[in-house]
Amino acid sequence: MGRQQGRGEKGKSPARKNYAKGKSVPKTKASTSKSSNSDEIRLNKYIANSGVCSRREADMHISIGSVTVNGKVVTEMGYRVKLDDEVRFDGARINPERKTYVLLNKPKGFATTTSESKGRTVMDLVANATNVRIKPIGRLGRNSLGLLLFTNDDKVVKKFTNSKNGVVRLFEIELDKTLKHEDFKKIQEGLKIQGKLVAVEDISYIDGEPKHKIGLKIKNTGNSILHTIFDHLKYEIVRIDCVQIAHLTKKDLPRGHWKHLTQQEINTLMML
């Protein structure tokens, strides 16, 4: 486990790219297959690798027009696609890469983005974690610290972004001054800021620490809500550290290092 290695997959990571969705176009039957090269695989294998069905069953679904590639219905046997093509099965996008889950303990100075134009990013820190294309769930500011989960599993991403349920994250926050008890209660009960109720899951003073250091639980995928709360109450945030995501903690994960989730951790994540 480390900056350049971790438990789980081995192998070199390809150069990062921006993978944009193909534009929607009217459905038409494709009659000409793509030229063969090492970056392409047969459409039926792509579908089978995604876990939807077997290759033989995929051929049947292709023949009846259930599959689209970049917005076009494809019915041709042997049609070849690239991994970054947008393939949909009965309208739902599918992914031929196996589900991967990487947990990073982010240090300061790295932007939470997949864009290469933003200087040092969290993608640089997990570049050797896997050859599967993963993205971070939610955001941590460039100067924020702590846990960040990466995956290519859309179902897990939806768990985090679900407006009703979401996934709890625990932050340790250091302020520029002691958090007054009356302000503590305001946060605990929910604040109305610019006409909107801003609520947190829980807030507490940290045992054994001065009262300008607090613990705060939220379900939002970003941390801008933290700045919204404390800016409103006239406090300056000195330090933000995400110390827990649901059941996932920093145990045995030093700053700047990553790890693949264990099967037990994945199973628990699926039950949230």
N, C-alpha and C positions, 0 to 999 in steps of 0.2 A: 504494500500500500504506500502511496507517496505521490509526489507531484507528477511523476512520470509513469507510475504504475499503480495497480490496485488489484484487489481480488476480482476474479471474473475473467472476462475475455482478454485475449492477447491479440496483438496484431497492430499494424500501423493504421492510423486514422487518415483518411483522405483529406485533401485540402478542403477547408470549409467553403461552402457556396451558399448563395441565397437561392432557395428553392421556391419559386413563385408558382402559384396554381395556373394551370392552363386556362385560357379564356374560354368562356362558354360559347359554343357555336351550335347552329342547328344540327339536329341529329341526322346523319347520313351514313349509309353503309360504306365501310372502307373496303376497297377491293384490291389494293396494292399493299403488300407487306413491306415492312422496312428492311433495308439491307442489313445483313447480318454482321455484327461485330461483337467484341468481347464485353461491351458495356450493356448489351441487350439480352433479354431472356424471353422465352416463349410466354405468351399471355396465359396459357393454361397453367404453366409452372408458377408464374407470378401469383395467380389466384390460389393455387394449391398451397404455396408457401405462406399465404396470409391466413391459412387455417379455415377458410370458408368451406372448402370441399376438396375432393380428390381431383387429379388432372382429368380423368375420364368424365367426371361430372361437370368439370369446368368447360370442357369441350361442348357438352350439351347446352349449358347455359349461354355460351358464346354463340352457338348456332341459332338460338331463338331470340337473340338480341338483348340479353339481360346485362351485357357488359359494355361500358363506354370507356374510351381512352381519350383523354383531353377533350371531352365533350362530344365525341363522335361514337356512334354505335359501331362496334366491330363484330362481324360475323365470320370472318375468315379464319380457318384453321391454320395454325402455324404462325400467326401474327406475332411480331416481336415488339417488346416495349423496353423502355429504360426505367431504372429504379425511381427516377424523379418525375416520371409521367404521372398524371392524375388518372388513376384507374378506379372506376366505380362499379360495384356489383349491386344490382337492384337499387341503384340510386345512392348507396352508401360507399364512401371512399374506403378503400382497403390498402393495407400496407404489407409488403412481402417480407419485411425485416422482423426478426423476432423481438418481442417486447423486452426493453432494456430499462433499468432503473439505476441511476447513479446519484449518490448523495455527496455533495461538496461542502466543505467547511470554508467558506469564502473569506479571504483576507481583504484588507482595504485596497483601494486603487484599481479595482476591476469593475467595469460596467456590466450590468446584467442585460446583455443583448447578444444577438447572433450577427449583428452587423460588423463588418470588418473596418468600417470607417470611424469607429468610436475609440480607437486606441486599444489599450489592453482590456480584454473582455473575459468573462467567465468561461467562454468557449476555449480560450487558450489553456485554461487550467485543467480542462477535462479532455483535451485533444487526444490523449493516448488512452483514454478510458475504454473506448469502444470504436469499432468501425461502422457502427449503426448511427444514423443521424438522430441525435437527441437534442431537445431544447429545454431551457429552464422553465419551470412553472412559476409564474409570478416574478416579482422583481425585488432586488435589494439595491439600494443606492450605491454609487461608486465607493463611497467612504463608509458604507455599512458593512458589518461583519456577520458571519454565521452561516447557518444551514440553508442550502438551496438544492432542490430536487430537480433532476433532469430525467426526461423520459421521451419515448416515442409512442406511448400508450394514450390514445385519445380518451379512453374511459377514465383513466386516472386524472387527466387534465380537467375533465368535466367535474370530477369530484371536488376539485379545488375551486373551480370557478362557478359552481352552483350557488346562486344567490340566496337560496333558502337554507342550505346545509353547509356547504364549504368544509374546509379542514382547518382546525385550530393550529395556530403558530404561537409560540411563546417567545417574547422578546425581553431582553434585559436592556433597560434604557437608563442612561446617565444624563441628568439635567444640569444646567448651570447653577441651580440653587435648589434649596429644599422644597419639595412639593408640599404645599400647605394642605392641611387636613380638609379644609372646605373645598379645595380644588380636587383633591382625591375623591371626595364624595360626589362631586359633579361628574367626574369621569365615570365613576362606578354606576351612577344612576342614568347616564346618557346625557350628552350635550346637544343643544340645538344650535347649529352653526349655519348661518345664511339660510335659515328656514328649514334645514334638514337635520334629522336626528342622527347623531353620530354615536354609535354604541359599541362597546367592547365586550368581550366574553368575561374578562376578569381583570382585576388590577390588585396589586399588593406591594407593600414595601418589602424589600429583600432582607431576610433575617441576617443580623450581624453587620449590615451595611448602613451607611448614613442615608438619611431620608431623601437625598437627591438621586438615589438609585432605586429603581422600581422594576417590577415585573408586570408585563401587560400581555394578555392573550387576545388575539384577534383572528377573524376568519378571512379577512381580505387577502388577496394574493400579492398585493404590493405593500409598501410601508409608508406611502404618502399620508395615510390616515393618521399616523403617529405625529407627523409634522403639523397636520391640520389641527389636531387636538391641542398640542402644546403651544403652537403659534397663537391660537385663540386665547389661551390662558396666560400668555406672555412669559413663556419659558423657552429657553434655547436648548435644543438637544445637542449634547456633547458627543454621545456615543450610542449607537444602536447595534445590538448583537442578537441575531435569531438563534436561540439555544435549543429549540425543539420544534419539530413539525409532526403533529399528531403523536405517534409513539416513537418517532425517530429522534435520537439525541446525538450529541457530539462524542459520546463515549468511544475512546480509542480512535478518534479522528482528529488529528492535529490540524491547526490552521493551514490552509492552502492545500490540503490533501483531499482525496476523494475515495469512495468505495462503492462497489456494487451492493445493492441490497441483498440480504439473504432471502431464501425462499420463505422463511417464517415472517420476515418483515414485509415481503410482498403480499403474502396471504392476509396479514393483518390490515394492510393498506386497502386491499380489495373489500374488506368487510366494513370499512368506515361508512 
